[in-house]
Amino acid sequence: MKEEKKRLVENFLSLGALQIVSYVIPLLSLPYLSRVLGVEKFGLVFFAFAFMQYFIIFTDYGFGLSATREIAINRHNKNNLSNIYSSVFIIKLGLLLISFVLLSLMTIFIPKLNENWLIFQLSFLMVVGNAIYPVWFFQGIERMKYITFLNILSKLIFLVLIFIFVKKENDYIIVPIMNSMGFVVSGIIGMICVFKNFGVKLYFPKWQSIKRQIKYSTEFFLSRVSVACYTNTNTFCLGLIGSNVMVGYYVAAEKIYNAMNGIQLPLNQALYPFVAKNKDIKTFKKWFTLAIICNLFICITVFLFSKQFIILFYGTDMVEAYKVLRIFCIVVIITFPSILLGYPLLGALGYSKIANLSVIIGSVVHILGLIILFLSAHMNIYSIAVMVLITETIVFLIRVVSVYNLKIFNQNKENL
């Protein structure tokens, strides 16, 4: 058991280093892009990126959770590992093809997308890179150093290429190429590592195996789609009905919000396979309590100095975004513990339906809220941020009540 806890700490530190680098690099690239491209082109580029997230979620199909759990359970059986990997890979290729066809049709028939069809087509390369990148395998096998190396590599490639090639506003069209190149290179290297270092073989599996993976992962996919309804949909709606300038303001605040939320990701990814395998609630509670205290300190600091953060990162042209950032600071106080109570706890202990149901209910509330805002002509960057707060609060309360009713914190691994 000591070895398992040691690996948990090692994985957390490895992923923690990744998160630090992951957010240091955007702190260099985003301010540069916002100043070189201007608010409008900056908003357009990230509108395209937000749109691609739908296809990334579709091609992932929940395997980031379902396949991770299967890999964690079967990590010592190379035949099973090869079968799981091959099945997931084949499914992802099929979903990738469907995604490209859908994107092509949408850029033809939707005027807002047709106006800038090239930037959406070029941005699709990041979907390809994400589809072939086996982060779910490395997470399940608990070898987070591979995730750390490959993610840092992809972001460094993006950063270097941006500074070399993006010099003026009209260069906005090459930003998605630079971004996608990092994803594709990391995806290819990740596949090579899986084959070479873990003895996994790629082959066309039996249809029953493919069906099983699809069936098992569907509930996780629905959960991921539900999350997208109150994350990516916000930027997408603003891009469709509003101006690129408004998208720019919202994205500027949202990027800092995502960075604040992303601090929990190393702990999330390290705890999920650990709790799934060991059912160690005592260790989970210690990390959970420490994480909440640190999160509260960060949220208060960013709230108090929100205007200064926006000006520092993006310049005075983006200063309006600080009001949205303040709302997001309140949201993070809720989302941080909510995320940790979700899949690293409920999902890992076999209560994934509860974790999934919470975000499905949250997404329904969020979509209804967006419809009301649209029909009442009150949809703007501030009302959408408040809607995110309402949605995340509902998700959090469902998970808290579930953990309390199941008495999970009062149990130990012997009776789980």
N, C-alpha and C positions, 0 to 999 in steps of 0.2 A: 504493500500500500504506500510505503514511503517513496518507492520508485515512481508510482503514479502521481503523487503530489509533486515530486521533483519535476516530472515532465510537464505537469500543469503550469508550474512556475516558469519553466524554460519556454514553454509555448507562449505564455502571457508576455514574457519579456521580449521574445522574438517578434510577436505581433505588435507589441507596444512600440518597438523600434520602427517597425513598418509604418505605424500610424503617425509617428512623429515626422518621419521623412515624407509620408504621403501628404501631410498638411503643410510642411515647410515648403515643398515644391510649388503647390498652388499659391502660397503666399508670395512667391516670386513671379509666377506666370500670370496669375489673374490680375494683379495690379498693372502689370506690363500690358496685357491684352486690353484691359478696360481703357487705358490711356491711349494706346496706339490705334485701336479699332473705333473708339468712341462708343457712347452708350447704345446707339441704335444697332450697329453691327455686332457689338458685344452681345446684345440681347438676341439677335438673330442666330448667332452661332450657338448660344446655349439653349435657345428654343429648339434647334435641331438636335442637340445632345439630349435634351429632355424627351424629345419624340423617340429617339433611339432606345431609351430605357424601356419602352413598351416591348420592343422586339427582343431586348436582352432578357427581360422577364419571361417572355414567351419561349425563347430558345432554352432558357434555363429550366423551365417547367417544374420548378420546385426541387430540382435535383440537388441544389445547394444545401437542402435540409434532409431530404429523403435518402439520397445516395450517400451523403456524408455519414448518416447513421448506419447504413448497410456496410459501408467500407469499415467503419469502426468496429462493427461486430465480426466481420469476416477478414480482418487484417492479416491473420496468420494462415489463410488458405488462398494460395496463389491462383488456383483454378477459379474459385469464386470471385476473386478480385478481377481476374481477366474477363469473366462473364459479365460482372456488373459494369466494368468500364466499357466494354464493347457495346453492351446494350444501350447505355446512356449516350455514348458517342454517336451511334447510328441514329438514335431518336433526335439528338441535337442537330445532326446534319439535315434530317428531314424537315425539322422545324425551321432551320435556317433557310432552306429553299422556299418554304411557304412564306416566310417573312419577307424575302426579297420580292416575291411576286406581289404581295400585298402592298409593300412600299411603292413599287413601280406603278401600280394601279392608282394609289392615293395621290402620288405626285402628278399624275395625269389628270385626274378628275376633281381634285380639290384646289380651287384657285389660289388660296393662300400658300399652299405647298408648291404649286406649279410655278409660281413667280420665282422661287428660289430652289428649283428642283435639283440642281447640281449639288448644292451643299448638303441636301438630305441624302442623296445617293452616295456621296463621298463619306458622310458620317456613318453610313451603314457598315463600313469596314470595321468599326469598333464592335459591332454586333458579332461579326465573324471572329474577331480576336477573343471576345468573351466566350463564345460558344465552344471554341477548341481549348480554352484555358482550363485545365483540370484542378481548379482551386478546391472543389468539393472532395477530390481524391486525397490531396495533401492534408486537408483538414481532418478527414476521416482517419487517415493513417497516423495522424498527429505528428506530422513533420512540417511544422509551421515555417521552418527556415527557408523552405522552397518558396512558400507564398511570399515571405518577406523579400527574398532576393528578386523574384520575378516582378513583383509589384513595383519595387524600387526601380528596377531596370526600365519598365514601361514608362514610368513617370519621368525618369531622367532623359530617356530618348525624346519624349514630348518636350521637356523643358529646353534641351539643347537645340532642337530643331526650330522651336518657336523663336528663340533669340536670334538664330541664324537667318531665318527666312521671312519672318513677319516684321516688316519695317514700316508699313503704312496701312491706311484704312482698307484699301482695295485688296490687301493680302488676306482678308478674312476668309476667302475661299479655300486657302491652303491650310487653315487651322485644323479642320477635321482630318485632313490627310496626316498631319503631324501627330495628332492625338491617336488616330487609329493605328498608325505604324507601331507605336509602343505596345498596344494591345496584341497585335498580330504576332510580333516578334516574341513576346512573352508567352503567348499561347503555344507557339511552335516549340520553344525551348522547354516549356512545361510538359508537353507530350513526350519529348525525347527523354526527359528525366523519369517519367513514369515507366517507360519501356526499359530503359537502361538500368535504373537503380532499384526497381522493385519487381522486375521479372514479369511484368504484365504483358500479355499478348493481345493484339487487336485482331478480331475476326468477326465475321457476320454470325451473330448468335441465333439461337432458335427463336422462332416467333413467340413461343410461350414466355420466354425470358423478357422479350421486348414488351409484351403485353403486361407482364407482371410489374415491370418498372413504371410503365405509364399509369397503371391502376394505382400503385402504391403512392406515386408522387402527385397525383391529381389534387388531393386535398391541400397539399403544400403549395401547389401552383395556384389554386384558387385564393389561398391566403396571400401569396405574393401579388397577385392581381389586385386584391383588395387593398393592400398597402399602397400600390401604385395609384389607386383611385384618390388617395388623399396626400400623395407626394408629387409625382410627376404630372398628374392631371392639372394641378394648379398652374404650373408654368405653361402647359400646353393650352389651357383655356385662355390664359392671358395673351398668348401668342396668336391665337385664332381670332379673338374678339377685340383685343387691345393693340397698343402700339409696341414696337420693339423696345422703345424707351422704357415703358412700364415693365416689360419683361426684364430689361437690364437692371432696374432697381430691385425687383423681386429676387432675381438670381443672385445679385450681390449680397443681399441679406441671407438668402437661403444657403449660400455656400459656407458662410460662417456658421450658420445653424447646423448644417450637415457635419461640419468639422467638430462642433461641440458634441453632437450626437455620436460621431464616429469614435470618440474617445473610448466608448464602451465596447467597440468592436473587437479589440484584442481579447478582452475578458470574455465577451460573448462567444467568440470562436474557440477559445481555449476551454471554457466551462462546458460547452455543449457535448463534445465527445467524452469529457471527463465524467460528467454527471450521468450520461447515458450508460457508461460502462460501470461506474463505481457506486452510483446512488448515494453519494456522500453529501448529505444536506448540511451537515455541520460546517464543512469547508465552504460550501456555497454561501451560507449565511455570513461568514466572515468577510468574504470578498464583496458580497452584495452591500453590506453595511459600509465598508470602506469606500466603495464606489459612489454611493449616494452622498457621503460627506464631501468628497472631492468634487463631485458634480455640482453641488449646491454652491460651493465656493467659486467655481468657474462661472456659473450662471450669474451670480450677483456682480462679479467683477465686470463681465462683458456688458451687463445691463447698465451699470453706472457709467461706463466709458464707451457706450455704443457709437456715439457720433465720432469720437476720436478713432475708433477701430475702422469705421467705414472710410473716413478721410485718409487714414494711413494706408489702407489696402487699395482703395480704388480712386482716391483723389476727390476734390471738392465737387466735381460734376455728379457724383453718386451720393452726396450727403443725404438726400431725401430717404435713402434706404435705411437710415438708422432707426426710424420709427417702426419699420417692419422688424428689424433685428431685435428691438426691445420686446415685441410680442413673442418672437421665437425664443427668447431667453426664458420666458415663463413656460413655454411649451417643453423645453428641454428638461426642466425640473420634473415634469411628468413622464416624458418619454423614456428617460434614462432608466429608472427602475422598472418601467413597464416592459421595456425590451428584455431586460435580464430575467424578469418573471416569465417571459414568454417561452421561447424555444430552449434556452439554456436550462430552464427548470421544468416547466410544464411539458414541453415537447420532449425533452430528454427522458422524462419519467414515464412517458407513454400517454400523456394527456394532450397530445398535439391537436386533437379536435377542439379542445377548449381554446388553445392559443389561436388556432385558425379561425374559430367562430368569432372570437373577439374582434379580429381585424375585418372580418366579413361584415359584421354588424356596424363597425366603425365606418367602413367604406360606404355602406348604404346611407348612413346618416350624412356622411360628407357629400355624396353625390346629390342627395336631396337638398342639402344646404346650398350647394353651388347652383342648383336649378332655381331655388328661391331667390338667391342673390342676382342671378341673371334676369329672371322675370321681373324683379322689382327694380332693376337698373341700379343695383348697389354693388355690383361686382367690381372690386378694385384690389390693389395689392394689400390694403389693410384689412378689408373684410375677409379676404381669403385666408390671411394669416390667423385671424380670429377663429375662422372655421376649422383650421388645423388644430388650434387649441381645444376647441370643443370636441372634435373627433378623437384626439389623443387622450383626452380625459375619460371618455367613454370606454376606450380600449383598456386603459389602465384600471378603471374601476371593475370591469368584468374580470380581469386577471387577479386583482387583489381579492375580490370576493371568492373566486374559485380556489385560490391558494388557501384562503381561510377556511372555507367549507370542507376542503379535502384534508385539512390539518397537516399539510405537507411540512411546515416548519416545526411541527411537534413530533415528527417521525424521524427515525434513523434508518439506515440502509437495510437493517434486518427485517423491517416490516413494510418495505416498499415493493 
